[in-house]
């Protein structure tokens, strides 16, 4: 299979070298492309210094646009599989085989879940509450139990690449993309994976805006359910 590893990164200069080196060592069969989402630090320079392809977006467009840029490239260059592998150091390249094996054979989208296995993933309380709430809403809407709707560690087959290259949610893409995929009759599968805590930098979701984020995501999901695609 031809596999594109899409690595969105925004101000991840502290992490991006470790991410790329991990991919090169533990998943050398994947072609890495870093989507630098308007970073103001040295993310782009550090990635380029390691010899990987980097797409520099003109300014910070958000995670949805960054990932969709990767889908557009994957579709244009006719990749069999796209792997979303975030640039913050949480994902582990040795775990890719778990989400890669079922894609295109058993499901169009395979999600690496932090919560469906035996290992406990530590998460701040309010974010964990939000994650459980999203799981309940998405699992009910899609009639398919999904435990980790916000996971950015995913494998996408050809059908999903084609769909998301032309339309991908911008505001809360990990969660909303599941609704879009369901409405377009793409199949979803979740597998347990291990992840690391963020190794540097900071998350855009802080304790102070967690409740606001939860409300906005739930409203966006219900709007998506009413949309005609």
Buried (B, 14 or more C-beta within 10 A) or exposed (E): EEBBBBBBBBBBBBBBBBBBEBBBEBBEEBBBBBBBBBBEBBBBEBBBEBEBEBBBBEEBBBBBBBBBBBBBBBBEEEBBBBBBBBBBBBBBBEBBEBBBEBBBEEBBBBBBBBBBBEEEBEBEEBBBBBBEBBBEBBBEBBEBEBBBBBBBBBBBBBBBBBBBBEEBBEBBBBBBBBBBBBBBEBBBBBBBBBBEEBEEBEEEBEEEEBEEBBEEBBEBBEEBEEEEE
